[in-house]
Amino acid sequence: MIAIKQVVNELETLPPEYFQDVVNYIKYLKNTKTINIPETMILSEASLSKEWNTPEEDEAWANL
């Protein structure tokens, strides 16, 4: 696992003109990894449940 210290060390050697790119990427990661993915999963659950909640699906997964 990468420690915060390693990230800071990399940032200290990065030219200042890349700082905004780093900030933008951090924001992108925060939005896609913590907000959008779970939200998408929650929003799709109702429509996918029509396929999941069937006797055929129950039988297919019964041995697992």
C-alpha positions as a LaTeX table, in Angstrom:
\begin{tabular}{lrrr}
\hline
Residue & $x$ (\AA) & $y$ (\AA) & $z$ (\AA) \\
\hline
Met1 & 0.00 & 0.00 & 0.00 \\
Ile2 & 1.28 & 3.43 & $-0.89$ \\
Ala3 & 1.70 & 5.70 & 2.08 \\
Ile4 & 0.78 & 9.37 & 2.07 \\
Lys5 & 4.47 & 10.08 & 2.53 \\
Gln6 & 5.22 & 8.50 & $-0.85$ \\
Val7 & 2.53 & 10.60 & $-2.54$ \\
Val8 & 3.89 & 13.76 & $-0.92$ \\
Asn9 & 7.44 & 12.86 & $-2.02$ \\
Glu10 & 6.23 & 12.50 & $-5.61$ \\
Leu11 & 4.35 & 15.81 & $-5.40$ \\
Glu12 & 7.48 & 17.57 & $-4.15$ \\
Thr13 & 9.33 & 16.59 & $-7.33$ \\
Leu14 & 6.47 & 17.45 & $-9.66$ \\
Pro15 & 6.72 & 20.65 & $-11.68$ \\
Pro16 & 4.13 & 23.23 & $-10.50$ \\
Glu17 & 2.42 & 23.33 & $-13.89$ \\
Tyr18 & 1.07 & 19.81 & $-13.17$ \\
Phe19 & $-0.50$ & 20.66 & $-9.81$ \\
Gln20 & $-3.92$ & 21.47 & $-11.27$ \\
Asp21 & $-3.90$ & 18.15 & $-13.15$ \\
Val22 & $-3.19$ & 16.35 & $-9.88$ \\
Val23 & $-6.03$ & 18.16 & $-8.12$ \\
Asn24 & $-8.39$ & 17.40 & $-11.01$ \\
Tyr25 & $-7.42$ & 13.73 & $-10.94$ \\
Ile26 & $-7.95$ & 13.49 & $-7.19$ \\
Lys27 & $-11.42$ & 15.01 & $-7.60$ \\
Tyr28 & $-12.14$ & 12.57 & $-10.43$ \\
Leu29 & $-11.12$ & 9.60 & $-8.28$ \\
Lys30 & $-13.21$ & 10.80 & $-5.36$ \\
Asn31 & $-16.27$ & 11.23 & $-7.54$ \\
Thr32 & $-16.02$ & 8.00 & $-9.49$ \\
Lys33 & $-14.86$ & 5.70 & $-6.73$ \\
Thr34 & $-16.95$ & 6.87 & $-3.80$ \\
Ile35 & $-20.06$ & 8.55 & $-5.18$ \\
Asn36 & $-20.99$ & 7.50 & $-8.69$ \\
Ile37 & $-20.34$ & 3.78 & $-8.52$ \\
Pro38 & $-22.42$ & 3.01 & $-5.43$ \\
Glu39 & $-25.12$ & 5.41 & $-6.61$ \\
Thr40 & $-25.24$ & 3.66 & $-9.97$ \\
Met41 & $-25.47$ & 0.31 & $-8.27$ \\
Ile42 & $-28.33$ & 1.48 & $-6.09$ \\
Leu43 & $-30.19$ & 3.05 & $-8.99$ \\
Ser44 & $-29.86$ & $-0.06$ & $-11.16$ \\
Glu45 & $-30.95$ & $-2.48$ & $-8.43$ \\
Ala46 & $-34.67$ & $-2.07$ & $-9.07$ \\
Ser47 & $-34.44$ & $-2.73$ & $-12.80$ \\
Leu48 & $-32.00$ & $-5.63$ & $-12.40$ \\
Ser49 & $-34.09$ & $-7.24$ & $-9.68$ \\
Lys50 & $-36.67$ & $-8.10$ & $-12.33$ \\
Glu51 & $-34.07$ & $-10.44$ & $-13.82$ \\
Trp52 & $-32.58$ & $-11.62$ & $-10.53$ \\
Asn53 & $-35.70$ & $-12.39$ & $-8.55$ \\
Thr54 & $-36.99$ & $-15.32$ & $-10.54$ \\
Pro55 & $-37.35$ & $-19.02$ & $-9.75$ \\
Glu56 & $-34.90$ & $-19.77$ & $-12.59$ \\
Glu57 & $-32.22$ & $-17.59$ & $-11.06$ \\
Asp58 & $-32.82$ & $-19.08$ & $-7.60$ \\
Glu59 & $-32.36$ & $-22.56$ & $-9.04$ \\
Ala60 & $-29.23$ & $-21.57$ & $-10.96$ \\
Trp61 & $-27.55$ & $-20.19$ & $-7.83$ \\
Ala62 & $-28.85$ & $-22.77$ & $-5.33$ \\
Asn63 & $-25.63$ & $-24.80$ & $-5.29$ \\
Leu64 & $-23.32$ & $-21.89$ & $-4.56$ \\
\hline
\end{tabular}
